[in-house]
Amino acid sequence: MKSFETYLQEWPAKRRKEGFLKATRAQVLSVLGRDHLKPEDFLTLLSPAALDLLEPLAQRAHELTVRFFGRAVCLFTPLYISDVCTNQCRYCGFNAKNKQPRRHLSVDEAYAEALYLHQQGHRNILLLTGDAPKLSSPQYIAEVVRRIKPLFASVGIEVYSLTEEEYRAVVDAGADSMTMFQETYSPELYAWLHPVGPKHDYAFRLNAPQRAAEAGMRSIGVGGLLGLESFEQDAFATGLHAWWLTRYYPGVDMGVSIPRICPHEGQFTVEHGVDDRHLVQYVAALRCFLPRVTITCSTRESATMRDHLIPIGVTRVSAGVSTAVGGRATENTHNPGQFEITDHRSLPEMVDAIQKIGYQSVIKDWEDPTASSVGTACLAAAGG
């Protein structure tokens, strides 16, 4: 079976841009009337012609979201366990050149932080690390997963690219999901953005979700960091990546994240900023193209924006977020985190906000027989 890297070559930047610019109003309306869309239809929905039809596009996306997800919104929270990183990504607060104190949690400290989150009512957790395999090794990540798994219905990872064997070890430890941001799908821009460190390997990162699927990961998420490359290039490639994975791995629960670049430690000029209307267009186009795919919106976005994106297509949001290492149950004496968050609402506040817009929060959306049964009262108290 060929890789997504190979398939993406069938959609070079020139082809994407031409399809983006030549789409017409009539083509957009035609696409909105279909149930099954092809990649070229998705490109049409990302076009300037579709932006002029944002209201009917959003209405169609809302209809599909309610059809396939009801009014349920899944809640999760991230847990950063190490910000030690050997990469020098130009846009990231963890850049190894940034002169800031770093912290790496021991397994016991990671458990203490996770226990705090469990006591707050969280049941879906996402572990994050910097890219320093000698310190935050695959074995270390697997051990943290194994240790905290009894506290949570779902433990996911958002870490550096692993081999299939390493993903399998993390799955065996209890992880059921992985998220991998390609950042940008332009090989040339990717090379410039990642000049030093293991993340420099574009192909190894691009094919990581496929390796995770082969290793038995139940849920996989992809994403491009909007603002690094022009809108039509990375928005389209991200959706195409998710579409390709659903075709070859139909048993995997597929997801797409929609982050826009945020302020962080260090300096980086955003040349392709994505405004609010384009973000709404992106979410709506994704939902029309991939009706059954989970769409995740993080606290990079404001409370107002996240509340408005839920009816259009977002089905998964974070709550009670910190992008720093430690600081809940263990000491945190250093920097603010990987990036500045915009929505600071706690889990109860998110539950209340979601209810006010007519939706239901899902704290635990599936039952793992290996997970602890403790915390049912916490779930009820949190509104789950």
N, C-alpha and C positions, 0 to 999 in steps of 0.2 A: 504494500500500500504506500502511495506517495505521501509526502508530508505536506503540511499547510504551506511551508516555505516554497515548495515546488508549485503548488496550486496558485499562490499569490502572484507568481511570475506571469500568470495569464491575465492579470489585472495591473499592468504597469501604470505609473503615475500619469502618463499621457492619456491613457484610455480612461482613467478615472476622471480626470479634469474635463475631457471632451464630453463624456456622458453627463457630468454635472452641469456644464454650461449650456448644452443643447436641449435639455429637457424643456418641454412646453407645458402650459397650463392644461391643455387637453390630455396630455400624457399623465399628468399628476392625477387628474380626476378619474382617468381610466384605471390607474393603479389602485386608487382608493375604493374602487368598486369590486376588487378581486379578493378572494380569500387566501390564495396561495401565490406568494411573490417570489420572483427570481432576483438574483443579485442586482441586475440592471434596474429592476423596479425600486430596489432600496436606494440606489444611486439617484433615481428620479425623485424620490421623497426627500433627499438631502439637498436638492437643487434650489437655486434662487426662485424658480417657478413655484416650488412647493412652499417656500417661505411666504409667498404672497397668498397662499391658501392655508395658512397656519390654523385657522379655526376649524375648517372641516377635517384637516389632518388630525388635530387634537381630539376632535369628537370621535373619529374612527378609532383612534388609539384607546380612548376611554371605553368604547364599546367592547373592544377586544380584551382589554384588561379585566373588565367585569365578567366577561364570558369565561375566561380561563382561570382567573384568580379570585373571583368574587370581590369582596371588599376587605380582604385580609392583607396585612402588612407585617412582614417578619422583622423582628428586631434582633440586633446583635451588638456586640461591643468588641473593640480591638484591645489586645494586650501586648504592648511592646516589651520584649524581654531582653533586648540588646540593641544598642545603637552604635556599637563598634563596627566600622565599615572600612573596607580596603578600596572601595571604588571612589572615583572622583567625578561622579555625575554632576554636570554643571548646574542643574536645576534643583538639587536635593539638599535639604538641611543636614543630612548625614554624610555629605561629601567629606572624604578623609582629610582634605585640606582645611576644612573649617576648624578653627582653633577654639574648641569647646570641650568641656569635660565629657567623658563618655562613661557609660555604665553597662555592665553585663550582669544580669541576675543569675544567681545560682539556681539550681533546681528547687531548693527549698524556698528561696525568695520568690521565684515564679509561682510556686504553689500558694504562698501567702497572698500574693496579689490576686491570684485567681479565686482563692477562697473569699476574699473581700468582695469581688464582683459577684460571686455566687450568692453571698449573703444580701447583696443589693437586689437580687431577683433575676440576674442574667442567667440564661441557659444556652445561648449561642455565643461562642467566643472565637475570636480570630487572633492567632499568634503571629507576631511580626518580629523580624530581626533585621539588622544590617547584614551586609555581605562580607563575612569574615569567617570562612569555613573552618579555620584552625581553632577558633574560639567557639563560635556558634555552629558547631559541627552538626551534620545530620543525626549523629548519635545523641547529641545534646538536645536537639529539637524533638527527637522521638521520645527521649526520656521525660522531657517536660510534658509532652502530650500524654504519655502513659500515666504520669503522676496526677494530672489535673482532670483526666477524662471522667472519673467517677462523679465529678461535680457538674458536668454539663451534658446536655442532650447532643450537642454538636460542637466539635473542636475543629476549626479550620486553620490553615497555615497560609501566610503570605510572606514567603521567604525567598531567598535567591534560588536560581534554577538548580534542580537536583537531577541525578540520573534516575532511570526507571527503577533500578534496584533500591536507591535511596528513598524514592517515593513509596515503594512497596513497604520498606521498613517503617516509615512514618504511618502509613495506612494500618499496618499490623499493630502499631502502638495505640491506635484509636482515632486518628485523624480521618475525617470523612469528606473534607473539602479543601480545595486549594484555589488561591487567586494569584494570577500572574499578570501584571501590567507590562505590556510590551513597550509602553511609553510612546514610541513612535514606530510606525511600520516602514519608514523610509530608511533603507540600509545606510545611505550616505549621511543623513542627519543623525541617525543612531550612533554611527562611529564617532562623529564629532561631539555628541552629547556625552559619550561614555569613553573618554580618552584613555583611562587607566583603570585596571581592575578586572576581575573575572567577568563582570557584566558587559565588558566590551564585546563579547562573543554574541553577535546578533542572532545567529541561527540557533545556537544552543538555547537561548532564552525563548525564541519564537516557537520552538518545538517542545518546550517544557509541558504545556497543557496536554499534548498528545502522549508524552511519556507518563504523565500522571494518570491519564485515562487507562493506559495499558497496565498500570500498576494497581488498578482497582479503585481509584478515587471516586467516591459517590457523586460529588458535586464539584464543578470546575467553573471558575470565573475568569474572564479576560477583560482587558481594558486598555485604551490608549489615553495618555495624559493630554487632554485637550489644551491647545495653546502652543505646543511645541512645533507642530507642522500645520499646514493649511487645513481648514475644516474638512473639506471633501476628501482629503487623502486619508487622514487617520480615522475619522468618523466612519467612513465606508469600510476601511480595512478591518476595523474592530468588529463591526457587524458581520463582515464576511468571515472572519475568523470563527466567531461563534456559530455561524451557519454551517461552516465546514465541519466543525467538531460535532454538531448535532447529527449531521449526515453519517459520519463514520462511527460515532459512539452514541447511538440513540438511547442507551440505558443510563447515560450520565445526565444529571440535572445541570443544565447549562445556565450560566449567568453572565451578565455584562455590567461592568461598572462604568460610570460616566464622569470621572473626575476632571475638573478644570484646575490648572496650575494655580497654587496659592503662594503667598509670601512665606519666606523661610529664611533660615540662617544663611548668610552669603548673598551674592548678587546674581541675578539672572534677568535678562531683558526678554519679555514675552513679546514676540513679533506677530503671533497669530492668535491673539486673544479671541475667545468665543463669548459673545454677548448672550444675554438671557434669552432672546428670541431664538437664537441658533441652538441653545441648549434645549429649549422646549421642542424645537423641531427635531433634534437628534433623538430625544426620548420617544417622541411620537412615531418617528420613522422606524426606530428599533422595534417598537411594539407591533407596528403593522407588518414588518418584515419577519419578526420572530415572536409570534403571539404567545408561545408557551415559555419563553425565556425569562428568568428572573432579572430584573433591572435594579441595580443597587445605587443608591445616592448617599454619599458620606457627608460628614460635617464640614467638608470644604465649602458646602453650600449653606446659605442662610436658612434660618427656620422658615421664613416666608417662602423662599424658593422651594424647599423640600416639601412643605405642605401643599404647594400648588402642583408639584410634579407627581404626587401620589395618584390623583385621579387620572392623570394622563398615561401613566405607565410604570412608575416606580413601585416596586413590590417589596423592597428590602432596604431598611435604613438602620443606621447606627445610633446609639444613645449612650449617654454617660461616658463620653469619649475623652481620652487623653492620648496624645502622641508622644509623650515622654516615657522614659523607662523608670519604673518605680513611682513612688509618691502617694500610693494609696495605703498599703500596709507596710511598705518598706520605705527607706529614706530616698529622697530625690533632691540632691543639692545642686543640680546642674540645669542645663538649658531647657527652654520651653518645649522642645520636641521637634519632630521631623518637619512639620509645617504648622501654620496657624489655623486653628479650627474656627469656624464661624458660628456654628450652632452648638451651644453649650448645654442644651437641655438634658436633664437626667432621665433615667428610665421611666419613672412615674410621670414626669412631665411630658415625655414623648407619648406614652400611653394615653394621657389625657388629651393631648393635641390631636392625635390620630382619631380618637373617638369624636372629638368636636367637629371634624370634617366628614363624619359619617362612615368611618372605617374601623376595623377591628384589629387590634394588635395581636400578633402571634409571638409569644415568648419561646415556645417550644413547638416546632411544627412537625416533629416526628419522634418516635420512641426508639431508642437504642437499647436493646436488652442488656448491654453491658454497663449502661449508665446507672448511677445511683437513683433511687426513688425518693431521696430526701428533697425537700424544698417545695412540695406541692402547695403548702400554705403560702410560701413566698410567691409562687406563680399566681395564685388567686389574689394575693394582696397587690401584686403589680398590675392586675387587670388582665392577666393572660387567660 
